[in-house]
Amino acid sequence: QDPAKGRLKHGPTALPRAPSMAVRGRLPPALLAAASALFAAAAAVDGDNHNRVLEFDFYRAMPLTGIGTWVIQNFNLASAAGVVKYVHTEVVAEHILAPDRTSRKYGIDAVARMRFKVRNPGPVLDRANNMVNSVDFGPFVTYDSGVATNPRTQEYIQEYGGYVGVQTQQDQRWPYNRPFFWFSVTGFCPNVRYDKIPLTREKYLEVLAARQAACANLTAQGACRERSAECVFLKGACVALDPAPQCLNRTAAPGAADAPLGPPEKVLGGMCPGGAGNASVTPTGDPTCTYSYAAAEKVHLDDVVGLRGVDCGGRPCKSWLDFRLNCTDPAYKWKFGPRGKRPFKYCVEYDIHPACQADCDNAACKALPDAEKELGLPYWRGICSARANEIRTEAMDSSFKAAPRALDVQQASAQETCVLETPGMCAPAPGQGGNYCTRRWAGVCSNCYVPGTQRSWQATNMPYCPYDLLKSNDYHGGRFPPPQCASSKPADLCCLYTGGGSVKGASPEQA
């Protein structure tokens, strides 16, 4: 049911707020103008359609000791493929890391999977504000140690509050046959390192309320000054001082100059009160309650990658460090240097030839035999193969005790529509193969197209749609005319979507 398998077709790096910049320059001017008109006409969104709570599985690679301990806020998360890609390209490649380290990069030794409930604020999802991504999300926010590192996204947070963002990934170092994603969740104090935040959101509100009550009772200037650590006398009144002045404030609303004296409104973040590890909490869509998540499931990377099956002196290796220091197989005691493979004093989980590190498609990498591109555990081999990366992702997701979910439509979101306006980003152009959307990949509304139509869809950087696309809630029942196929030949694929093929009874696989 997934024609994307086995073909290197990827969506744009980030789904567009207007016709994709990745597509600009490829489209004929008339078609580009028509596409732009579709987006312009979609500015008015039916607010009722956004009054829904969606569920997604988000993943994070992290230290095992942090799972269930760290509150998931001011973090980046990923789909299943997104987290495997991150570990593969950023965490385990030996020659780019310190040789005498005693753990994986950042101490990462596990992957957490969490079922999130998401309901973003209406203004974020309103196309008139040019904020919405993939129908249900806002712009992706890059976090580093809990800090939103892009000043522009800090401005978004100040204006719109806590929201959940998304970014469609594409990486020349790690080909994949389907769209995959990174997500961002915004919490309290997103402009300060997580270990420097002075107090939690709950404590901030508690301290602020206590200060406001205490200061309001001090009518005399002298009495107010005696509480100078908590209060300040302004314009004839004793008002509370901000308990966390270093934390990000909301953008002042019109008329704020006439508001009561006191600390400015703070960015409290989108984590719903009580929603950390509690699946019963339902987001309201208020900027202070846009997501909650269930208790995390977890898998240890040592088990996923097969490290504990390696011999460490007549016994299985117990851990990454045990493997590194004590594994007995000489095949693992190699790493890559600038001139190729060389012996190494430690056992290596994984390494990749420098020629392939930045781009699997560059000429120097392609010239290497496959056996000379990589070293290490079999689980990690084949980074330049989209099919191998898919198998790797499935193996990781299957390692959780609960059934794997991420490579199929999310059960709770499968019936949710993507078409919220017509015309719009998921409303197909008449007679053409796009612009369709599917939730098949991690539950996120993703653009796709039907190949082999009479009027060819120009944005072929999109993936092929799943074959059952026209049976989805968005496209069945005659809401939109079916695509017009150029032929009834199964080899041209279009008829496999419409059921009008000349070979009756053939499945997509047989075709």
Secondary structure, DSSP 8 states (H G I E B T S, - for coil): --TTTTS-----SS--SSS-TTTTTTS-HHHHHHHHHHHHHT----GGGG---EEEEEEEEE-GGGTTTS---SEEEE-HHHHHHHIIIIISBGGGS-TT-SSSGGG--EEEEEEEEE---HHHH-GGGT--BTTTBEE---EETTEE--HHHHHHHHHH-S-EEEEEE--TTS--SS-EEEEEE--S-TTS-TTT--S-HHHHHHHHHHHHHHHHT--SHHHHHTTTTTEEEETTEEEE--S-TTS-B----TTGGGS-SSS--B---SEEEEEEE-TT----SSTT-SEEEE--EEEEHHHHTTGGGSBSSSSB--SHHHHHHH---GGGSEEEETTEEEE-SS--SEEE-HHHHS-TTSHHHHTS-GGGTEEE-GGG--TT-HHHHHHHHHHHHHTSSS---TTS--TTTTT--S--SSSSTTS--TTBS--EEE-TTTT--EEEB-SSBSB--S-TTS-B--TTGGGSTTTSTTSS----BS-S-GGGSHHHHHT--SSTT--TTT-
